[in-house]
Structure formats: C-alpha cells, structure tokens
Amino acid sequence: MYKKFEMELAGRTLRVDVGRVAKQANGAALMHYGDTVVLSTATASEKPREGIDFFPLSVEYEEKLYAVGKIPGGFNKREGKASENAILTSRVIDRPMRPLFPKDYRNDVTLNNMVMAVDPECSPELTAMLGSAIATAISDIPFDGPCATTQVGLIDGEFVFNPNATQNLVSDLKLTVASTRDKVIMIEAGANEVPEDKMIEAIYAAHELNQKVIAFIDQIVAECGKPKHEYTSCAVPEELFAAIKEIVTPEQMEVAVFTDEKQVREENIRQIKDKLEEAFADNEEWLAVLDEAVYQYQKKTVRKMILKDHKRPDGREITQIRKLAAETDIIPRVHGSAMFTRGQTQICNVVTLAPLSEAQKLDGLDENLTTKRYMHHYNFPSYSVGETKPSRGPGRREIGHGALAERALIPVLPTEEEFPYAIRSVSETFESNGSTSMASTCSSCMALMAAGVPIKKMVAGISCGLVTGDTDDDYVLLTDIQGLEDFFGDMDFKVTGTTEGITAIQMDIKIHGLTRPIVEGAIARCREARMFIMDTCMKPAIAEPRPQVGEFAPKIIQTVVDPEKIGEIIGQRGKTINAIIEETGVKIDIDDEGRVSICGVEQAGMDKALKIIRSIVDPLEVGKTYDGKVVRIMNFGAFVELSPNKDGLIHISKLAEARVEKVEDVVNIGDEVRVKVLDIDRMGKVSLSLKDADK
C-alpha cells in the first residue's frame, strides 16, 4: 500500500513515499527533499555467504546525469564507473549503518541510492543518507536503527543546517553528523580552522536535529515496517572458545600479542594457530571457524588489558605517541618530497606543480564544482603490510584516505591569485601499522612546504582510539592507535588541524555510538597530540615554506588583461598565441576574467612572452620607445611590427640623422630595432622614429 510521509527539515519539505516503487526490494523509499529525488533501496540475500568472517554490506550511490539535465561525455554517452564524490558518499552512508547490523550476520546486504533529480537547495548526498536509513529500518533486514544524518555549515559565525549549494561555497564548515536515539555514531568534517569548542557545539546541534528526524522515521516504521527476518548466526561456538583456552591460556595469548613488532606478533599468532589446528584436526566444524575464534580471543585479550590495566600491546602509555621521524627532499628532481614515520607507519609524499590548465576536470551533479586545482592521491601497496597481491588501482579505502588528507590541507592552501599552480600531492605508503591517512597529512604538509607552496600554516593529524566496557563511563581513550588497536578497538577518530583549529575529521566506530564525554575527550586528545607532532617532528624537518619553487618545477608569472582583449592575444584560430608559445617555449593559460598565466622553465622565455602579451593589450603611447622587428621595406620607409597586432612606419627621413638614400642602407627585414612613437593619427596609423629612439 502506497503511503506518503512529510516533515519540515531545515526549512524545506522532506517527503518519503513508501510502497510506490521498487516493491520487490526488502525495503524501498522514494525520497523527496525539495525537488531533489533519490530512490533508496535495501535488499538482503536469503542465506549467509559461506566462507567469510565479515558482514558483506555493499553501499552504492549512483549519480544519474539526467538529474541535472546533462548527457554524459565520452563515446558511450552513459554513466560509467562511480565518481570520487559517489564513492565518498557511499562511505559516509556505510560508516554509521554498518555497526547497527548484527555482528554475527553474514547475509549479503546492498543499499542502493539512485539520484534522479537534483535541487541545488537540497543535498542529494544527505537525501541518500536518510533514504538508506529509512529503507533499511522499514525492511525485514535485522537492523538496530534507526539512525539519522544532518549536515552543518558555518557562515559568519552562525550554524546553517543542511546548507544549499550556494551556502556551501562560503561556509567555513562542512560537517556531517549521524546519530542514533542516544549517541553520535558518525562524524565527517572539513573545516576552515574551526576551534575545537565550536566544532563540538556544531556536532551536538546536529545531534539534536537528528532526534527529530529519528522520531519521523519511527512514525514511518510504525506504519510500514516489516517484521525482522530470522537469520543463521555465524557466531563462534562457546564450546570452541573453552577448548582453545585449555590449550592456549589467557596468559600465553597475552604474551603472544603484547609486542611492539607487528611481524613478531603475527609469527606468535601463526604458531598458536598451527598448534590449535593440530589439536582440532578431527573436528571440521571447528576448523572452519578457527581463524575467527583466534581473532576473537586476541581481541578479548587486548581489550581486557587496555581497559583494566591500561596496558597497550606495544607497552606505550595511554597518551604516548610512537617514535616520530621526518625528513624532506628524499627524492631528487621532483618538485617537492617528504617522508613521515610514526612507529611502523611510514608515508612518502611527492608534490608536483603544473599550470592551472592541468587542474582536474569534474563531470558530476554539482554545477558549482567543475574543476579541482588541488589533488591528493593515496596509494596502499600490499608490501606495506608484508603481503603479496597484484595492484588493481585505488579502491574505495584509498580514495577515502586521499580525500581526507586533501580536505585537511585545503584550508591552508594559497589562492590561485597568490600561487597560480595546479597541485598534485601523492602519498605512497611504505609501511602501514595504523592511521596512514594521518601520516599522509603530515608528510603532504611538509612536501608542499618543500615544493615552495606558500601554505598559510602547518597542518598535522593524529588518530585517537577507544576501548569500552560494560557501561558508558567505562572506557579508555588511546592516542595514536596502531593497527591492532584499530582492529580490536571500538573507534578510529581522526582529526587534522593547525594550531588555531580543526581542518578535517573522520570518525569510524564499531559500537552503537559515542557519548559526549568521549567525543570531547577524543577531540582534546587529538589537539594535544598534533601540537606535539608539529613541534617535535615536523618543524625541525622544515619550519616554513621555501621562498620559491624548486629548480625542476615550472615557473609561472601572471598578468591581468582586459577580458575584451583576450581575443587579440589568441588571434584568429589561435594563430597569435601559438606563435608566442613557439617563439618563447612557454605555456600560456588565460581565464575568462583576463588572468594570463605564463609557465616555463627559462625565465628569459617567460619574460619575452609577457612582454609580447603586454605589447598586444597595452595601447601605444606617443613619446615612448618600443622594441620591434622590421617586417616590410618600401622606398619611403620601413614597417616595424611592435606586436602581433600593431605595426608602425619609420619614414626614411626618420631612420638616421644623416640623409638616407636607400632604406636598406640602415635596416633590413628581420632586424630587431628600438623605435620611438612620434604620432598616432585618427585612423590609428603609427609614425615611428629610429633616430629619436634614444632621445
């Protein structure tokens, strides 16, 4: 039966149609927020997938270009692989919802969000986040929801909820917060150095609004919700745990996992598995789940020691950061490079500078975002964790980590007017044992400074972990989590920022939300840690940006011309600009506002190109001298090209002080000469003098 539900959300109408379309899905909601339309569906397989030890959740966010009245580019004229924005949106939908499914659920679940119309006043990404939560909540798929999501902007010091596209352009904050009934379950933010206390205020303003949305979802579930289906539990049998503990005591497991060397720990666990496989050789049922059982045993051991004894696997104090190291210029000839090491996490970052014409072109649903000048790419090869597998290009994790580090640095980048370059920053993961995205932020900040990019302030990042007990007050926050603490802990709370405030946040958790004291404590802990990293590690390696770009980087000079003169610089079919490029060996970019960027390696060629361009657009002045080339000789004088669109005549009487019988006695075609402008008549004809040029 078709039912329609409506609520006012941040000044616009949110409408949910249930039972109107996609009735064969386990749950479906046709979402309308203003004129934005997204179809959100939730489907699940009937049986669990065999041979896996994780919950197989897939989240898709499909951007249909008809939603903004576009036909896709390329030969196919249809949508291809997901854009970076679509992948990042899928991750933001996934992160708050995944912890709310049963931990022992192994049925395949797909959440699909198809964007069918976009109203610039109403975010399709937010609409999809709400749609996924509603479609799952009303379905028969086991789910401990609902959850709700709100976006927050900050304009002139005031919060704006679910800002529109225009507001996002001027906002100092782009914050996304997801909540359950009681707790915050996901935080994602990009910020223009927003102070910690203001960020916390924004998070809980969003959390308060989320409660109104959850009440709205509860109403929909009460009228349309299906009973949750039964499923086959894939939990490890308790009798297996008991049998394992008889062979490997808790004390022995503690010795195996508590070491600061990842390779040593993995070898210890391998020996334990070999011992258990031999003991259970006749029990195929137990052997099938032995890996998961050993994992759970490790997890319980580590969590117990951290929570009860404040003992970390590598022996560090709760607030202690692993050993730090930083250096710059480790790669020759590149435009900028730096390496940052924190324990067994090591990132090398390389920066490349190029003209603005090489900025990334974007073809998506956001009409305000068509190019991207700063690009951060993150790579995670298998050797960084001691594994072997072929590289298949960046996955969703790599794209997400790159976007987080990119977001962290954008607030401190110089403007295009201050630094007219496209910038690509590439983070290569050499070693990984916890929070490589934060190491990428630190290394990319140093590489940018080494490349001579005049960033406004230094940025560092760190991750804070969490282990919780049986009550909300029973928890331990861990500064600088390593891989084991991430795998076995409850939270990975990443924060980047300057000395003044936060530039980015990404929070992943495995539990049903965080209390306010945990959020506040994690943000405070991250601030303290990033100050320590900057002062003791990054600043000694490079304290400020280099005063100029490196030897091998392209040099760029800019000039501004009257936009109406752009056509004269380009010339018919590009003839003029191509001639300048060929003559001087530079690259030239011109934008619609009349900004001309001249890029080259040789300063002399760049100066010559600038001089030619200025000669084209600047009017000639009587009494001033100019350099030109003789292009035509007549009996009565010589014509001189002062610029590609300006010629003047030197009358034979103005060639020299003495009488000249023949023009060729003084000048010939191709000669470079300096001349003085004597007169410009009403028709624009220019009279020149060679003999008066130095007077």
ChimeraX attribute file (.defattr): number of C-alpha atoms within 10 A of each C-alpha:
attribute: neighborCount
match mode: 1-to-1
recipient: residues
	/A:1	7
	/A:2	9
	/A:3	12
	/A:4	13
	/A:5	14
	/A:6	14
	/A:7	15
	/A:8	12
	/A:9	18
	/A:10	14
	/A:11	10
	/A:12	14
	/A:13	15
	/A:14	21
	/A:15	19
	/A:16	27
	/A:17	18
	/A:18	24
	/A:19	17
	/A:20	14
	/A:21	14
	/A:22	15
	/A:23	13
	/A:24	10
	/A:25	15
	/A:26	19
	/A:27	27
	/A:28	31
	/A:29	31
	/A:30	25
	/A:31	29
	/A:32	24
	/A:33	25
	/A:34	19
	/A:35	18
	/A:36	21
	/A:37	24
	/A:38	32
	/A:39	24
	/A:40	29
	/A:41	29
	/A:42	27
	/A:43	20
	/A:44	22
	/A:45	13
	/A:46	13
	/A:47	12
	/A:48	19
	/A:49	15
	/A:50	9
	/A:51	9
	/A:52	13
	/A:53	15
	/A:54	14
	/A:55	19
	/A:56	16
	/A:57	16
	/A:58	15
	/A:59	20
	/A:60	22
	/A:61	26
	/A:62	22
	/A:63	26
	/A:64	20
	/A:65	19
	/A:66	15
	/A:67	19
	/A:68	18
	/A:69	11
	/A:70	12
	/A:71	13
	/A:72	16
	/A:73	11
	/A:74	9
	/A:75	6
	/A:76	8
	/A:77	9
	/A:78	11
	/A:79	16
	/A:80	11
	/A:81	9
	/A:82	14
	/A:83	16
	/A:84	15
	/A:85	19
	/A:86	18
	/A:87	21
	/A:88	21
	/A:89	21
	/A:90	24
	/A:91	18
	/A:92	26
	/A:93	27
	/A:94	20
	/A:95	19
	/A:96	29
	/A:97	27
	/A:98	19
	/A:99	20
	/A:100	20
	/A:101	17
	/A:102	13
	/A:103	14
	/A:104	15
	/A:105	21
	/A:106	26
	/A:107	22
	/A:108	16
	/A:109	21
	/A:110	18
	/A:111	25
	/A:112	23
	/A:113	29
	/A:114	19
	/A:115	25
	/A:116	19
	/A:117	20
	/A:118	26
	/A:119	18
	/A:120	19
	/A:121	17
	/A:122	23
	/A:123	20
	/A:124	29
	/A:125	24
	/A:126	20
	/A:127	25
	/A:128	33
	/A:129	26
	/A:130	27
	/A:131	28
	/A:132	30
	/A:133	26
	/A:134	32
	/A:135	31
	/A:136	30
	/A:137	27
	/A:138	28
	/A:139	24
	/A:140	19
	/A:141	24
	/A:142	18
	/A:143	18
	/A:144	15
	/A:145	22
	/A:146	23
	/A:147	27
	/A:148	32
	/A:149	30
	/A:150	26
	/A:151	25
	/A:152	22
	/A:153	26
	/A:154	24
	/A:155	16
	/A:156	8
	/A:157	10
	/A:158	11
	/A:159	19
	/A:160	20
	/A:161	20
	/A:162	25
	/A:163	23
	/A:164	15
	/A:165	17
	/A:166	11
	/A:167	15
	/A:168	18
	/A:169	15
	/A:170	12
	/A:171	20
	/A:172	22
	/A:173	26
	/A:174	21
	/A:175	24
	/A:176	24
	/A:177	25
	/A:178	27
	/A:179	30
	/A:180	24
	/A:181	20
	/A:182	14
	/A:183	17
	/A:184	26
	/A:185	28
	/A:186	26
	/A:187	24
	/A:188	21
	/A:189	24
	/A:190	26
	/A:191	26
	/A:192	23
	/A:193	22
	/A:194	20
	/A:195	16
	/A:196	17
	/A:197	13
	/A:198	14
	/A:199	22
	/A:200	16
	/A:201	12
	/A:202	24
	/A:203	25
	/A:204	16
	/A:205	16
	/A:206	26
	/A:207	24
	/A:208	16
	/A:209	18
	/A:210	24
	/A:211	19
	/A:212	16
	/A:213	24
	/A:214	22
	/A:215	14
	/A:216	16
	/A:217	23
	/A:218	18
	/A:219	13
	/A:220	21
	/A:221	18
	/A:222	10
	/A:223	10
	/A:224	18
	/A:225	19
	/A:226	15
	/A:227	11
	/A:228	13
	/A:229	10
	/A:230	10
	/A:231	15
	/A:232	12
	/A:233	13
	/A:234	17
	/A:235	14
	/A:236	18
	/A:237	12
	/A:238	10
	/A:239	10
	/A:240	16
	/A:241	15
	/A:242	11
	/A:243	13
	/A:244	20
	/A:245	15
	/A:246	9
	/A:247	13
	/A:248	17
	/A:249	10
	/A:250	16
	/A:251	10
	/A:252	12
	/A:253	19
	/A:254	19
	/A:255	12
	/A:256	20
	/A:257	24
	/A:258	20
	/A:259	16
	/A:260	17
	/A:261	14
	/A:262	20
	/A:263	12
	/A:264	14
	/A:265	17
	/A:266	13
	/A:267	13
	/A:268	16
	/A:269	18
	/A:270	13
	/A:271	12
	/A:272	18
	/A:273	16
	/A:274	10
	/A:275	13
	/A:276	18
	/A:277	17
	/A:278	10
	/A:279	14
	/A:280	16
	/A:281	10
	/A:282	10
	/A:283	10
	/A:284	11
	/A:285	11
	/A:286	17
	/A:287	18
	/A:288	13
	/A:289	18
	/A:290	20
	/A:291	15
	/A:292	16
	/A:293	20
	/A:294	19
	/A:295	14
	/A:296	15
	/A:297	18
	/A:298	20
	/A:299	17
	/A:300	15
	/A:301	19
	/A:302	23
	/A:303	24
	/A:304	17
	/A:305	15
	/A:306	22
	/A:307	18
	/A:308	12
	/A:309	9
	/A:310	17
	/A:311	17
	/A:312	23
	/A:313	24
	/A:314	15
	/A:315	12
	/A:316	15
	/A:317	13
	/A:318	17
	/A:319	16
	/A:320	13
	/A:321	20
	/A:322	19
	/A:323	10
	/A:324	16
	/A:325	17
	/A:326	23
	/A:327	19
	/A:328	22
	/A:329	17
	/A:330	14
	/A:331	14
	/A:332	9
	/A:333	12
	/A:334	17
	/A:335	23
	/A:336	29
	/A:337	29
	/A:338	28
	/A:339	28
	/A:340	28
	/A:341	24
	/A:342	25
	/A:343	19
	/A:344	21
	/A:345	25
	/A:346	27
	/A:347	31
	/A:348	25
	/A:349	31
	/A:350	28
	/A:351	26
	/A:352	21
	/A:353	26
	/A:354	20
	/A:355	21
	/A:356	24
	/A:357	17
	/A:358	16
	/A:359	18
	/A:360	16
	/A:361	12
	/A:362	15
	/A:363	15
	/A:364	20
	/A:365	24
	/A:366	15
	/A:367	11
	/A:368	12
	/A:369	13
	/A:370	13
	/A:371	14
	/A:372	14
	/A:373	18
	/A:374	19
	/A:375	20
	/A:376	24
	/A:377	20
	/A:378	26
	/A:379	20
	/A:380	22
	/A:381	21
	/A:382	16
	/A:383	13
	/A:384	18
	/A:385	17
	/A:386	10
	/A:387	8
	/A:388	10
	/A:389	8
	/A:390	7
	/A:391	11
	/A:392	7
	/A:393	9
	/A:394	15
	/A:395	12
	/A:396	13
	/A:397	15
	/A:398	16
	/A:399	18
	/A:400	23
	/A:401	25
	/A:402	24
	/A:403	19
	/A:404	28
	/A:405	32
	/A:406	24
	/A:407	22
	/A:408	31
	/A:409	30
	/A:410	17
	/A:411	23
	/A:412	19
	/A:413	18
	/A:414	15
	/A:415	12
	/A:416	11
	/A:417	9
	/A:418	11
	/A:419	17
	/A:420	23
	/A:421	26
	/A:422	19
	/A:423	23
	/A:424	20
	/A:425	26
	/A:426	23
	/A:427	30
	/A:428	21
	/A:429	24
	/A:430	20
	/A:431	22
	/A:432	26
	/A:433	20
	/A:434	23
	/A:435	24
	/A:436	30
	/A:437	28
	/A:438	27
	/A:439	28
	/A:440	34
	/A:441	30
	/A:442	32
	/A:443	32
	/A:444	32
	/A:445	30
	/A:446	34
	/A:447	31
	/A:448	31
	/A:449	27
	/A:450	28
	/A:451	28
	/A:452	20
	/A:453	27
	/A:454	21
	/A:455	21
	/A:456	15
	/A:457	18
	/A:458	22
	/A:459	30
	/A:460	32
	/A:461	30
	/A:462	29
	/A:463	31
	/A:464	26
	/A:465	25
	/A:466	25
	/A:467	20
	/A:468	20
	/A:469	13
	/A:470	7
	/A:471	7
	/A:472	11
	/A:473	11
	/A:474	11
	/A:475	17
	/A:476	18
	/A:477	23
	/A:478	29
	/A:479	24
	/A:480	29
	/A:481	28
	/A:482	28
	/A:483	17
	/A:484	20
	/A:485	24
	/A:486	23
	/A:487	15
	/A:488	20
	/A:489	24
	/A:490	22
	/A:491	25
	/A:492	25
	/A:493	26
	/A:494	25
	/A:495	29
	/A:496	31
	/A:497	32
	/A:498	25
	/A:499	16
	/A:500	14
	/A:501	19
	/A:502	29
	/A:503	30
	/A:504	28
	/A:505	25
	/A:506	21
	/A:507	22
	/A:508	22
	/A:509	22
	/A:510	19
	/A:511	15
	/A:512	22
	/A:513	23
	/A:514	21
	/A:515	13
	/A:516	14
	/A:517	11
	/A:518	17
	/A:519	17
	/A:520	14
	/A:521	12
	/A:522	22
	/A:523	24
	/A:524	15
	/A:525	20
	/A:526	26
	/A:527	22
	/A:528	14
	/A:529	22
	/A:530	24
	/A:531	18
	/A:532	14
	/A:533	21
	/A:534	20
	/A:535	11
	/A:536	14
	/A:537	21
	/A:538	25
	/A:539	14
	/A:540	12
	/A:541	18
	/A:542	19
	/A:543	16
	/A:544	19
	/A:545	21
	/A:546	16
	/A:547	12
	/A:548	14
	/A:549	21
	/A:550	18
	/A:551	12
	/A:552	15
	/A:553	20
	/A:554	20
	/A:555	23
	/A:556	23
	/A:557	16
	/A:558	18
	/A:559	13
	/A:560	14
	/A:561	19
	/A:562	12
	/A:563	15
	/A:564	11
	/A:565	13
	/A:566	20
	/A:567	13
	/A:568	17
	/A:569	24
	/A:570	17
	/A:571	15
	/A:572	10
	/A:573	9
	/A:574	12
	/A:575	12
	/A:576	19
	/A:577	23
	/A:578	16
	/A:579	14
	/A:580	22
	/A:581	16
	/A:582	10
	/A:583	12
	/A:584	19
	/A:585	18
	/A:586	23
	/A:587	21
	/A:588	23
	/A:589	16
	/A:590	20
	/A:591	13
	/A:592	10
	/A:593	12
	/A:594	16
	/A:595	18
	/A:596	22
	/A:597	25
	/A:598	25
	/A:599	25
	/A:600	23
	/A:601	16
	/A:602	13
	/A:603	14
	/A:604	12
	/A:605	19
	/A:606	24
	/A:607	16
	/A:608	16
	/A:609	24
	/A:610	21
	/A:611	13
	/A:612	18
	/A:613	24
	/A:614	16
	/A:615	19
	/A:616	21
	/A:617	20
	/A:618	11
	/A:619	9
	/A:620	17
	/A:621	13
	/A:622	14
	/A:623	15
	/A:624	11
	/A:625	20
	/A:626	17
	/A:627	16
	/A:628	20
	/A:629	20
	/A:630	21
	/A:631	16
	/A:632	14
	/A:633	17
	/A:634	13
	/A:635	11
	/A:636	14
	/A:637	19
	/A:638	26
	/A:639	22
	/A:640	27
	/A:641	20
	/A:642	22
	/A:643	20
	/A:644	18
	/A:645	13
	/A:646	17
	/A:647	19
	/A:648	23
	/A:649	23
	/A:650	25
	/A:651	18
	/A:652	21
	/A:653	17
	/A:654	20
	/A:655	22
	/A:656	13
	/A:657	10
	/A:658	9
	/A:659	10
	/A:660	14
	/A:661	12
	/A:662	13
	/A:663	19
	/A:664	15
	/A:665	9
	/A:666	14
	/A:667	17
	/A:668	15
	/A:669	14
	/A:670	13
	/A:671	13
	/A:672	15
	/A:673	16
	/A:674	19
	/A:675	28
	/A:676	22
	/A:677	22
	/A:678	17
	/A:679	17
	/A:680	15
	/A:681	8
	/A:682	7
	/A:683	6
	/A:684	11
	/A:685	13
	/A:686	20
	/A:687	20
	/A:688	29
	/A:689	23
	/A:690	22
	/A:691	17
	/A:692	18
	/A:693	18
	/A:694	10
	/A:695	7
